[in-house]
């Protein structure tokens, strides 16, 4: 699974929270927000660092929606 695909499982507000935590602009729609995080990853940021910008419950919700956890 690609990182972008996983990010698509987050709510737009969850993405805004993570972007703010990473000092990135939070404006725009959900695809814009996902794009900023994907760009950060493609420019060398580790996925672990990017996922740590989310609230734990948001990551759990996204993982659960894909069946990664119960």
mmJSON file of the N, C-alpha and C atoms, coordinates in Angstrom:
{"data_MODEL":{"atom_site":{
"group_PDB":["ATOM","ATOM","ATOM","ATOM","ATOM","ATOM","ATOM","ATOM","ATOM","ATOM","ATOM","ATOM","ATOM","ATOM","ATOM","ATOM","ATOM","ATOM","ATOM","ATOM","ATOM","ATOM","ATOM","ATOM","ATOM","ATOM","ATOM","ATOM","ATOM","ATOM","ATOM","ATOM","ATOM","ATOM","ATOM","ATOM","ATOM","ATOM","ATOM","ATOM","ATOM","ATOM","ATOM","ATOM","ATOM","ATOM","ATOM","ATOM","ATOM","ATOM","ATOM","ATOM","ATOM","ATOM","ATOM","ATOM","ATOM","ATOM","ATOM","ATOM","ATOM","ATOM","ATOM","ATOM","ATOM","ATOM","ATOM","ATOM","ATOM","ATOM","ATOM","ATOM","ATOM","ATOM","ATOM","ATOM","ATOM","ATOM","ATOM","ATOM","ATOM","ATOM","ATOM","ATOM","ATOM","ATOM","ATOM","ATOM","ATOM","ATOM","ATOM","ATOM","ATOM","ATOM","ATOM","ATOM","ATOM","ATOM","ATOM","ATOM","ATOM","ATOM","ATOM","ATOM","ATOM","ATOM","ATOM","ATOM","ATOM","ATOM","ATOM","ATOM","ATOM","ATOM","ATOM","ATOM","ATOM","ATOM","ATOM","ATOM","ATOM","ATOM","ATOM","ATOM","ATOM","ATOM","ATOM","ATOM","ATOM","ATOM","ATOM","ATOM","ATOM","ATOM","ATOM","ATOM","ATOM","ATOM","ATOM","ATOM","ATOM","ATOM","ATOM","ATOM","ATOM","ATOM","ATOM","ATOM","ATOM","ATOM","ATOM","ATOM","ATOM","ATOM","ATOM","ATOM","ATOM","ATOM","ATOM","ATOM","ATOM","ATOM","ATOM","ATOM","ATOM","ATOM","ATOM","ATOM","ATOM","ATOM","ATOM","ATOM","ATOM","ATOM","ATOM","ATOM","ATOM","ATOM","ATOM","ATOM","ATOM","ATOM","ATOM","ATOM","ATOM","ATOM","ATOM","ATOM","ATOM","ATOM","ATOM","ATOM","ATOM","ATOM","ATOM","ATOM","ATOM","ATOM","ATOM","ATOM","ATOM","ATOM","ATOM","ATOM","ATOM","ATOM","ATOM","ATOM","ATOM","ATOM"],
"id":[1,2,3,4,5,6,7,8,9,10,11,12,13,14,15,16,17,18,19,20,21,22,23,24,25,26,27,28,29,30,31,32,33,34,35,36,37,38,39,40,41,42,43,44,45,46,47,48,49,50,51,52,53,54,55,56,57,58,59,60,61,62,63,64,65,66,67,68,69,70,71,72,73,74,75,76,77,78,79,80,81,82,83,84,85,86,87,88,89,90,91,92,93,94,95,96,97,98,99,100,101,102,103,104,105,106,107,108,109,110,111,112,113,114,115,116,117,118,119,120,121,122,123,124,125,126,127,128,129,130,131,132,133,134,135,136,137,138,139,140,141,142,143,144,145,146,147,148,149,150,151,152,153,154,155,156,157,158,159,160,161,162,163,164,165,166,167,168,169,170,171,172,173,174,175,176,177,178,179,180,181,182,183,184,185,186,187,188,189,190,191,192,193,194,195,196,197,198,199,200,201,202,203,204,205,206,207,208,209,210],
"type_symbol":["N","C","C","N","C","C","N","C","C","N","C","C","N","C","C","N","C","C","N","C","C","N","C","C","N","C","C","N","C","C","N","C","C","N","C","C","N","C","C","N","C","C","N","C","C","N","C","C","N","C","C","N","C","C","N","C","C","N","C","C","N","C","C","N","C","C","N","C","C","N","C","C","N","C","C","N","C","C","N","C","C","N","C","C","N","C","C","N","C","C","N","C","C","N","C","C","N","C","C","N","C","C","N","C","C","N","C","C","N","C","C","N","C","C","N","C","C","N","C","C","N","C","C","N","C","C","N","C","C","N","C","C","N","C","C","N","C","C","N","C","C","N","C","C","N","C","C","N","C","C","N","C","C","N","C","C","N","C","C","N","C","C","N","C","C","N","C","C","N","C","C","N","C","C","N","C","C","N","C","C","N","C","C","N","C","C","N","C","C","N","C","C","N","C","C","N","C","C","N","C","C","N","C","C","N","C","C","N","C","C"],
"label_atom_id":["N","CA","C","N","CA","C","N","CA","C","N","CA","C","N","CA","C","N","CA","C","N","CA","C","N","CA","C","N","CA","C","N","CA","C","N","CA","C","N","CA","C","N","CA","C","N","CA","C","N","CA","C","N","CA","C","N","CA","C","N","CA","C","N","CA","C","N","CA","C","N","CA","C","N","CA","C","N","CA","C","N","CA","C","N","CA","C","N","CA","C","N","CA","C","N","CA","C","N","CA","C","N","CA","C","N","CA","C","N","CA","C","N","CA","C","N","CA","C","N","CA","C","N","CA","C","N","CA","C","N","CA","C","N","CA","C","N","CA","C","N","CA","C","N","CA","C","N","CA","C","N","CA","C","N","CA","C","N","CA","C","N","CA","C","N","CA","C","N","CA","C","N","CA","C","N","CA","C","N","CA","C","N","CA","C","N","CA","C","N","CA","C","N","CA","C","N","CA","C","N","CA","C","N","CA","C","N","CA","C","N","CA","C","N","CA","C","N","CA","C","N","CA","C","N","CA","C","N","CA","C","N","CA","C","N","CA","C","N","CA","C","N","CA","C"],
"label_alt_id":[null,null,null,null,null,null,null,null,null,null,null,null,null,null,null,null,null,null,null,null,null,null,null,null,null,null,null,null,null,null,null,null,null,null,null,null,null,null,null,null,null,null,null,null,null,null,null,null,null,null,null,null,null,null,null,null,null,null,null,null,null,null,null,null,null,null,null,null,null,null,null,null,null,null,null,null,null,null,null,null,null,null,null,null,null,null,null,null,null,null,null,null,null,null,null,null,null,null,null,null,null,null,null,null,null,null,null,null,null,null,null,null,null,null,null,null,null,null,null,null,null,null,null,null,null,null,null,null,null,null,null,null,null,null,null,null,null,null,null,null,null,null,null,null,null,null,null,null,null,null,null,null,null,null,null,null,null,null,null,null,null,null,null,null,null,null,null,null,null,null,null,null,null,null,null,null,null,null,null,null,null,null,null,null,null,null,null,null,null,null,null,null,null,null,null,null,null,null,null,null,null,null,null,null,null,null,null,null,null,null],
"label_comp_id":["UNK","UNK","UNK","UNK","UNK","UNK","UNK","UNK","UNK","UNK","UNK","UNK","UNK","UNK","UNK","UNK","UNK","UNK","UNK","UNK","UNK","UNK","UNK","UNK","UNK","UNK","UNK","UNK","UNK","UNK","UNK","UNK","UNK","UNK","UNK","UNK","UNK","UNK","UNK","UNK","UNK","UNK","UNK","UNK","UNK","UNK","UNK","UNK","UNK","UNK","UNK","UNK","UNK","UNK","UNK","UNK","UNK","UNK","UNK","UNK","UNK","UNK","UNK","UNK","UNK","UNK","UNK","UNK","UNK","UNK","UNK","UNK","UNK","UNK","UNK","UNK","UNK","UNK","UNK","UNK","UNK","UNK","UNK","UNK","UNK","UNK","UNK","UNK","UNK","UNK","UNK","UNK","UNK","UNK","UNK","UNK","UNK","UNK","UNK","UNK","UNK","UNK","UNK","UNK","UNK","UNK","UNK","UNK","UNK","UNK","UNK","UNK","UNK","UNK","UNK","UNK","UNK","UNK","UNK","UNK","UNK","UNK","UNK","UNK","UNK","UNK","UNK","UNK","UNK","UNK","UNK","UNK","UNK","UNK","UNK","UNK","UNK","UNK","UNK","UNK","UNK","UNK","UNK","UNK","UNK","UNK","UNK","UNK","UNK","UNK","UNK","UNK","UNK","UNK","UNK","UNK","UNK","UNK","UNK","UNK","UNK","UNK","UNK","UNK","UNK","UNK","UNK","UNK","UNK","UNK","UNK","UNK","UNK","UNK","UNK","UNK","UNK","UNK","UNK","UNK","UNK","UNK","UNK","UNK","UNK","UNK","UNK","UNK","UNK","UNK","UNK","UNK","UNK","UNK","UNK","UNK","UNK","UNK","UNK","UNK","UNK","UNK","UNK","UNK","UNK","UNK","UNK","UNK","UNK","UNK"],
"label_asym_id":["A","A","A","A","A","A","A","A","A","A","A","A","A","A","A","A","A","A","A","A","A","A","A","A","A","A","A","A","A","A","A","A","A","A","A","A","A","A","A","A","A","A","A","A","A","A","A","A","A","A","A","A","A","A","A","A","A","A","A","A","A","A","A","A","A","A","A","A","A","A","A","A","A","A","A","A","A","A","A","A","A","A","A","A","A","A","A","A","A","A","A","A","A","A","A","A","A","A","A","A","A","A","A","A","A","A","A","A","A","A","A","A","A","A","A","A","A","A","A","A","A","A","A","A","A","A","A","A","A","A","A","A","A","A","A","A","A","A","A","A","A","A","A","A","A","A","A","A","A","A","A","A","A","A","A","A","A","A","A","A","A","A","A","A","A","A","A","A","A","A","A","A","A","A","A","A","A","A","A","A","A","A","A","A","A","A","A","A","A","A","A","A","A","A","A","A","A","A","A","A","A","A","A","A","A","A","A","A","A","A"],
"label_entity_id":["1","1","1","1","1","1","1","1","1","1","1","1","1","1","1","1","1","1","1","1","1","1","1","1","1","1","1","1","1","1","1","1","1","1","1","1","1","1","1","1","1","1","1","1","1","1","1","1","1","1","1","1","1","1","1","1","1","1","1","1","1","1","1","1","1","1","1","1","1","1","1","1","1","1","1","1","1","1","1","1","1","1","1","1","1","1","1","1","1","1","1","1","1","1","1","1","1","1","1","1","1","1","1","1","1","1","1","1","1","1","1","1","1","1","1","1","1","1","1","1","1","1","1","1","1","1","1","1","1","1","1","1","1","1","1","1","1","1","1","1","1","1","1","1","1","1","1","1","1","1","1","1","1","1","1","1","1","1","1","1","1","1","1","1","1","1","1","1","1","1","1","1","1","1","1","1","1","1","1","1","1","1","1","1","1","1","1","1","1","1","1","1","1","1","1","1","1","1","1","1","1","1","1","1","1","1","1","1","1","1"],
"label_seq_id":[1,1,1,2,2,2,3,3,3,4,4,4,5,5,5,6,6,6,7,7,7,8,8,8,9,9,9,10,10,10,11,11,11,12,12,12,13,13,13,14,14,14,15,15,15,16,16,16,17,17,17,18,18,18,19,19,19,20,20,20,21,21,21,22,22,22,23,23,23,24,24,24,25,25,25,26,26,26,27,27,27,28,28,28,29,29,29,30,30,30,31,31,31,32,32,32,33,33,33,34,34,34,35,35,35,36,36,36,37,37,37,38,38,38,39,39,39,40,40,40,41,41,41,42,42,42,43,43,43,44,44,44,45,45,45,46,46,46,47,47,47,48,48,48,49,49,49,50,50,50,51,51,51,52,52,52,53,53,53,54,54,54,55,55,55,56,56,56,57,57,57,58,58,58,59,59,59,60,60,60,61,61,61,62,62,62,63,63,63,64,64,64,65,65,65,66,66,66,67,67,67,68,68,68,69,69,69,70,70,70],
"pdbx_PDB_ins_code":[null,null,null,null,null,null,null,null,null,null,null,null,null,null,null,null,null,null,null,null,null,null,null,null,null,null,null,null,null,null,null,null,null,null,null,null,null,null,null,null,null,null,null,null,null,null,null,null,null,null,null,null,null,null,null,null,null,null,null,null,null,null,null,null,null,null,null,null,null,null,null,null,null,null,null,null,null,null,null,null,null,null,null,null,null,null,null,null,null,null,null,null,null,null,null,null,null,null,null,null,null,null,null,null,null,null,null,null,null,null,null,null,null,null,null,null,null,null,null,null,null,null,null,null,null,null,null,null,null,null,null,null,null,null,null,null,null,null,null,null,null,null,null,null,null,null,null,null,null,null,null,null,null,null,null,null,null,null,null,null,null,null,null,null,null,null,null,null,null,null,null,null,null,null,null,null,null,null,null,null,null,null,null,null,null,null,null,null,null,null,null,null,null,null,null,null,null,null,null,null,null,null,null,null,null,null,null,null,null,null],
"Cartn_x":[0.841,0.0,0.887,0.486,1.228,0.81,1.74,1.489,0.276,0.178,-0.93,-2.274,-2.31,-3.532,-3.94,-2.967,-3.247,-3.734,-3.101,-3.514,-4.957,-5.419,-6.789,-7.823,-7.413,-8.323,-8.531,-7.713,-7.839,-8.92,-9.534,-10.482,-9.689,-10.328,-9.664,-9.139,-9.919,-9.48,-8.241,-8.15,-6.975,-5.735,-5.915,-4.801,-4.371,-5.347,-5.021,-4.222,-4.596,-3.878,-2.421,-2.225,-0.861,-0.055,-0.669,0.034,0.46,-0.425,-0.098,1.064,1.047,2.125,3.47,3.426,4.645,4.984,4.247,4.431,4.247,3.272,2.912,1.558,1.268,-0.041,-1.183,-2.256,-3.401,-4.548,-4.402,-5.481,-5.69,-6.832,-7.126,-8.032,-8.361,-9.237,-8.41,-9.089,-8.418,-7.302,-7.532,-6.43,-5.219,-5.469,-4.356,-3.543,-4.239,-3.574,-2.776,-3.377,-2.665,-1.42,-1.565,-0.445,0.737,0.462,1.552,2.307,1.576,2.233,3.006,2.45,3.148,4.415,4.312,5.491,6.582,6.178,7.153,7.838,7.062,7.614,8.571,8.156,8.983,10.255,10.249,11.453,12.38,12.041,12.964,12.505,11.335,10.853,10.418,10.786,10.435,8.938,8.317,6.893,6.597,7.482,7.268,7.145,7.977,7.923,6.597,6.183,4.935,3.738,3.732,2.608,2.573,3.722,3.76,3.126,2.92,2.272,0.764,0.226,-1.203,-1.466,-2.689,-3.106,-3.196,-2.807,-2.843,-4.21,-5.276,-6.61,-6.955,-6.392,-6.622,-5.922,-4.714,-3.976,-4.695,-5.183,-5.926,-7.184,-7.91,-9.136,-8.823,-7.769,-7.393,-6.96,-6.167,-5.704,-6.877,-7.812,-8.979,-9.841,-9.966,-10.799,-10.254,-8.954,-8.324,-8.196,-8.638,-8.573,-7.207,-6.339,-5.012,-5.098,-6.088,-6.304,-7.787,-8.123,-9.535,-10.106],
"Cartn_y":[-1.178,0.0,1.243,2.203,3.456,4.363,5.212,6.153,7.029,7.479,8.338,7.637,6.358,5.571,5.519,5.319,5.286,6.647,7.712,9.056,9.338,8.73,8.912,8.411,7.597,7.066,8.038,9.075,10.061,11.079,11.643,12.735,13.994,14.926,16.17,16.912,16.892,17.545,16.869,15.558,14.818,15.265,15.411,15.848,17.257,18.138,19.514,19.524,18.682,18.599,18.201,17.188,16.721,17.79,18.44,19.502,20.616,20.998,22.055,21.618,20.361,19.829,19.863,19.762,19.766,21.161,22.17,23.555,23.7,22.979,23.084,23.768,24.396,25.047,24.045,24.458,23.568,23.892,24.907,25.32,24.304,24.425,23.572,22.419,21.64,20.491,19.255,18.152,16.928,16.487,16.468,16.089,17.03,18.31,19.263,18.922,18.608,18.292,16.994,16.002,14.739,14.998,15.808,16.134,16.742,17.603,18.213,17.166,16.229,15.185,14.224,13.898,13.033,13.735,15.014,15.78,15.762,15.909,15.885,14.529,13.467,12.108,11.911,12.348,12.176,13.01,14.062,14.881,14.363,13.193,12.547,12.343,12.854,12.648,11.197,10.643,9.267,9.159,8.085,7.864,7.896,7.342,7.318,8.73,9.63,11.024,11.652,11.396,11.966,11.402,10.11,9.52,9.97,10.289,10.802,12.176,12.876,14.183,14.056,12.858,12.615,12.229,12.428,11.935,10.411,9.698,8.228,7.663,8.261,7.745,7.917,8.936,9.137,8.057,7.693,6.632,5.306,5.053,3.809,3.737,4.846,4.872,4.564,5.175,4.951,3.496,2.969,1.581,0.606,0.912,0.047,0.057,1.205,1.292,0.434,0.148,-0.705,-2.156,-2.443,-3.801,-4.191,-3.201,-3.507,-3.933,-3.394,-3.743,-3.963,-4.612,-4.84,-3.685],
"Cartn_z":[0.0,0.0,0.0,-0.776,-0.828,0.32,0.735,1.822,1.491,0.25,-0.171,0.033,-0.252,-0.078,1.394,2.269,3.703,4.185,3.709,4.118,3.717,2.652,2.21,3.201,4.152,5.172,6.326,6.409,7.479,7.131,8.143,7.939,7.599,6.955,6.575,7.807,8.889,10.13,10.711,10.58,11.057,10.28,8.965,8.111,8.483,8.749,9.144,10.442,11.388,12.66,12.427,11.606,11.318,10.59,9.622,8.888,9.827,10.713,11.68,12.57,12.991,13.823,13.103,11.785,10.971,10.426,10.896,10.436,8.925,8.399,6.988,6.885,5.745,5.581,5.696,6.367,6.558,5.606,4.795,3.898,2.784,2.13,0.991,1.349,0.324,0.525,0.893,1.08,1.525,0.57,-0.746,-1.65,-1.555,-1.341,-1.17,0.067,1.14,2.406,2.289,1.646,1.424,0.584,-0.442,-1.322,-0.584,0.375,1.155,1.965,2.544,3.33,2.428,1.276,0.32,-0.178,-0.476,-0.917,0.149,1.401,2.504,2.563,2.389,2.395,1.218,0.053,-1.14,-1.102,-0.281,-0.154,0.951,1.518,2.44,3.864,4.229,5.597,5.784,6.899,7.237,7.54,7.108,7.35,8.848,9.644,11.093,11.661,11.205,11.668,11.245,10.02,9.526,10.277,10.541,11.271,12.729,13.292,14.659,14.786,13.667,13.69,13.903,13.693,13.895,15.341,15.769,17.079,16.989,18.05,18.015,17.636,18.139,17.826,16.337,15.698,14.262,13.441,13.856,13.157,13.338,14.548,14.805,13.937,13.832,13.039,11.579,11.043,9.647,9.431,10.36,10.247,10.351,11.226,11.398,10.138,9.495,8.283,7.151,7.199,6.187,6.637,7.862,8.371,8.905,9.144,9.696,11.154,11.866,13.274,13.481,14.597,14.927,15.719],
"occupancy":[1.0,1.0,1.0,1.0,1.0,1.0,1.0,1.0,1.0,1.0,1.0,1.0,1.0,1.0,1.0,1.0,1.0,1.0,1.0,1.0,1.0,1.0,1.0,1.0,1.0,1.0,1.0,1.0,1.0,1.0,1.0,1.0,1.0,1.0,1.0,1.0,1.0,1.0,1.0,1.0,1.0,1.0,1.0,1.0,1.0,1.0,1.0,1.0,1.0,1.0,1.0,1.0,1.0,1.0,1.0,1.0,1.0,1.0,1.0,1.0,1.0,1.0,1.0,1.0,1.0,1.0,1.0,1.0,1.0,1.0,1.0,1.0,1.0,1.0,1.0,1.0,1.0,1.0,1.0,1.0,1.0,1.0,1.0,1.0,1.0,1.0,1.0,1.0,1.0,1.0,1.0,1.0,1.0,1.0,1.0,1.0,1.0,1.0,1.0,1.0,1.0,1.0,1.0,1.0,1.0,1.0,1.0,1.0,1.0,1.0,1.0,1.0,1.0,1.0,1.0,1.0,1.0,1.0,1.0,1.0,1.0,1.0,1.0,1.0,1.0,1.0,1.0,1.0,1.0,1.0,1.0,1.0,1.0,1.0,1.0,1.0,1.0,1.0,1.0,1.0,1.0,1.0,1.0,1.0,1.0,1.0,1.0,1.0,1.0,1.0,1.0,1.0,1.0,1.0,1.0,1.0,1.0,1.0,1.0,1.0,1.0,1.0,1.0,1.0,1.0,1.0,1.0,1.0,1.0,1.0,1.0,1.0,1.0,1.0,1.0,1.0,1.0,1.0,1.0,1.0,1.0,1.0,1.0,1.0,1.0,1.0,1.0,1.0,1.0,1.0,1.0,1.0,1.0,1.0,1.0,1.0,1.0,1.0,1.0,1.0,1.0,1.0,1.0,1.0,1.0,1.0,1.0,1.0,1.0,1.0],
"B_iso_or_equiv":[0.0,0.0,0.0,0.0,0.0,0.0,0.0,0.0,0.0,0.0,0.0,0.0,0.0,0.0,0.0,0.0,0.0,0.0,0.0,0.0,0.0,0.0,0.0,0.0,0.0,0.0,0.0,0.0,0.0,0.0,0.0,0.0,0.0,0.0,0.0,0.0,0.0,0.0,0.0,0.0,0.0,0.0,0.0,0.0,0.0,0.0,0.0,0.0,0.0,0.0,0.0,0.0,0.0,0.0,0.0,0.0,0.0,0.0,0.0,0.0,0.0,0.0,0.0,0.0,0.0,0.0,0.0,0.0,0.0,0.0,0.0,0.0,0.0,0.0,0.0,0.0,0.0,0.0,0.0,0.0,0.0,0.0,0.0,0.0,0.0,0.0,0.0,0.0,0.0,0.0,0.0,0.0,0.0,0.0,0.0,0.0,0.0,0.0,0.0,0.0,0.0,0.0,0.0,0.0,0.0,0.0,0.0,0.0,0.0,0.0,0.0,0.0,0.0,0.0,0.0,0.0,0.0,0.0,0.0,0.0,0.0,0.0,0.0,0.0,0.0,0.0,0.0,0.0,0.0,0.0,0.0,0.0,0.0,0.0,0.0,0.0,0.0,0.0,0.0,0.0,0.0,0.0,0.0,0.0,0.0,0.0,0.0,0.0,0.0,0.0,0.0,0.0,0.0,0.0,0.0,0.0,0.0,0.0,0.0,0.0,0.0,0.0,0.0,0.0,0.0,0.0,0.0,0.0,0.0,0.0,0.0,0.0,0.0,0.0,0.0,0.0,0.0,0.0,0.0,0.0,0.0,0.0,0.0,0.0,0.0,0.0,0.0,0.0,0.0,0.0,0.0,0.0,0.0,0.0,0.0,0.0,0.0,0.0,0.0,0.0,0.0,0.0,0.0,0.0,0.0,0.0,0.0,0.0,0.0,0.0],
"pdbx_formal_charge":[null,null,null,null,null,null,null,null,null,null,null,null,null,null,null,null,null,null,null,null,null,null,null,null,null,null,null,null,null,null,null,null,null,null,null,null,null,null,null,null,null,null,null,null,null,null,null,null,null,null,null,null,null,null,null,null,null,null,null,null,null,null,null,null,null,null,null,null,null,null,null,null,null,null,null,null,null,null,null,null,null,null,null,null,null,null,null,null,null,null,null,null,null,null,null,null,null,null,null,null,null,null,null,null,null,null,null,null,null,null,null,null,null,null,null,null,null,null,null,null,null,null,null,null,null,null,null,null,null,null,null,null,null,null,null,null,null,null,null,null,null,null,null,null,null,null,null,null,null,null,null,null,null,null,null,null,null,null,null,null,null,null,null,null,null,null,null,null,null,null,null,null,null,null,null,null,null,null,null,null,null,null,null,null,null,null,null,null,null,null,null,null,null,null,null,null,null,null,null,null,null,null,null,null,null,null,null,null,null,null],
"auth_seq_id":[1,1,1,2,2,2,3,3,3,4,4,4,5,5,5,6,6,6,7,7,7,8,8,8,9,9,9,10,10,10,11,11,11,12,12,12,13,13,13,14,14,14,15,15,15,16,16,16,17,17,17,18,18,18,19,19,19,20,20,20,21,21,21,22,22,22,23,23,23,24,24,24,25,25,25,26,26,26,27,27,27,28,28,28,29,29,29,30,30,30,31,31,31,32,32,32,33,33,33,34,34,34,35,35,35,36,36,36,37,37,37,38,38,38,39,39,39,40,40,40,41,41,41,42,42,42,43,43,43,44,44,44,45,45,45,46,46,46,47,47,47,48,48,48,49,49,49,50,50,50,51,51,51,52,52,52,53,53,53,54,54,54,55,55,55,56,56,56,57,57,57,58,58,58,59,59,59,60,60,60,61,61,61,62,62,62,63,63,63,64,64,64,65,65,65,66,66,66,67,67,67,68,68,68,69,69,69,70,70,70],
"auth_comp_id":["UNK","UNK","UNK","UNK","UNK","UNK","UNK","UNK","UNK","UNK","UNK","UNK","UNK","UNK","UNK","UNK","UNK","UNK","UNK","UNK","UNK","UNK","UNK","UNK","UNK","UNK","UNK","UNK","UNK","UNK","UNK","UNK","UNK","UNK","UNK","UNK","UNK","UNK","UNK","UNK","UNK","UNK","UNK","UNK","UNK","UNK","UNK","UNK","UNK","UNK","UNK","UNK","UNK","UNK","UNK","UNK","UNK","UNK","UNK","UNK","UNK","UNK","UNK","UNK","UNK","UNK","UNK","UNK","UNK","UNK","UNK","UNK","UNK","UNK","UNK","UNK","UNK","UNK","UNK","UNK","UNK","UNK","UNK","UNK","UNK","UNK","UNK","UNK","UNK","UNK","UNK","UNK","UNK","UNK","UNK","UNK","UNK","UNK","UNK","UNK","UNK","UNK","UNK","UNK","UNK","UNK","UNK","UNK","UNK","UNK","UNK","UNK","UNK","UNK","UNK","UNK","UNK","UNK","UNK","UNK","UNK","UNK","UNK","UNK","UNK","UNK","UNK","UNK","UNK","UNK","UNK","UNK","UNK","UNK","UNK","UNK","UNK","UNK","UNK","UNK","UNK","UNK","UNK","UNK","UNK","UNK","UNK","UNK","UNK","UNK","UNK","UNK","UNK","UNK","UNK","UNK","UNK","UNK","UNK","UNK","UNK","UNK","UNK","UNK","UNK","UNK","UNK","UNK","UNK","UNK","UNK","UNK","UNK","UNK","UNK","UNK","UNK","UNK","UNK","UNK","UNK","UNK","UNK","UNK","UNK","UNK","UNK","UNK","UNK","UNK","UNK","UNK","UNK","UNK","UNK","UNK","UNK","UNK","UNK","UNK","UNK","UNK","UNK","UNK","UNK","UNK","UNK","UNK","UNK","UNK"],
"auth_asym_id":["A","A","A","A","A","A","A","A","A","A","A","A","A","A","A","A","A","A","A","A","A","A","A","A","A","A","A","A","A","A","A","A","A","A","A","A","A","A","A","A","A","A","A","A","A","A","A","A","A","A","A","A","A","A","A","A","A","A","A","A","A","A","A","A","A","A","A","A","A","A","A","A","A","A","A","A","A","A","A","A","A","A","A","A","A","A","A","A","A","A","A","A","A","A","A","A","A","A","A","A","A","A","A","A","A","A","A","A","A","A","A","A","A","A","A","A","A","A","A","A","A","A","A","A","A","A","A","A","A","A","A","A","A","A","A","A","A","A","A","A","A","A","A","A","A","A","A","A","A","A","A","A","A","A","A","A","A","A","A","A","A","A","A","A","A","A","A","A","A","A","A","A","A","A","A","A","A","A","A","A","A","A","A","A","A","A","A","A","A","A","A","A","A","A","A","A","A","A","A","A","A","A","A","A","A","A","A","A","A","A"],
"auth_atom_id":["N","CA","C","N","CA","C","N","CA","C","N","CA","C","N","CA","C","N","CA","C","N","CA","C","N","CA","C","N","CA","C","N","CA","C","N","CA","C","N","CA","C","N","CA","C","N","CA","C","N","CA","C","N","CA","C","N","CA","C","N","CA","C","N","CA","C","N","CA","C","N","CA","C","N","CA","C","N","CA","C","N","CA","C","N","CA","C","N","CA","C","N","CA","C","N","CA","C","N","CA","C","N","CA","C","N","CA","C","N","CA","C","N","CA","C","N","CA","C","N","CA","C","N","CA","C","N","CA","C","N","CA","C","N","CA","C","N","CA","C","N","CA","C","N","CA","C","N","CA","C","N","CA","C","N","CA","C","N","CA","C","N","CA","C","N","CA","C","N","CA","C","N","CA","C","N","CA","C","N","CA","C","N","CA","C","N","CA","C","N","CA","C","N","CA","C","N","CA","C","N","CA","C","N","CA","C","N","CA","C","N","CA","C","N","CA","C","N","CA","C","N","CA","C","N","CA","C","N","CA","C","N","CA","C","N","CA","C","N","CA","C","N","CA","C"],
"pdbx_PDB_model_num":[1,1,1,1,1,1,1,1,1,1,1,1,1,1,1,1,1,1,1,1,1,1,1,1,1,1,1,1,1,1,1,1,1,1,1,1,1,1,1,1,1,1,1,1,1,1,1,1,1,1,1,1,1,1,1,1,1,1,1,1,1,1,1,1,1,1,1,1,1,1,1,1,1,1,1,1,1,1,1,1,1,1,1,1,1,1,1,1,1,1,1,1,1,1,1,1,1,1,1,1,1,1,1,1,1,1,1,1,1,1,1,1,1,1,1,1,1,1,1,1,1,1,1,1,1,1,1,1,1,1,1,1,1,1,1,1,1,1,1,1,1,1,1,1,1,1,1,1,1,1,1,1,1,1,1,1,1,1,1,1,1,1,1,1,1,1,1,1,1,1,1,1,1,1,1,1,1,1,1,1,1,1,1,1,1,1,1,1,1,1,1,1,1,1,1,1,1,1,1,1,1,1,1,1,1,1,1,1,1,1]
}}}
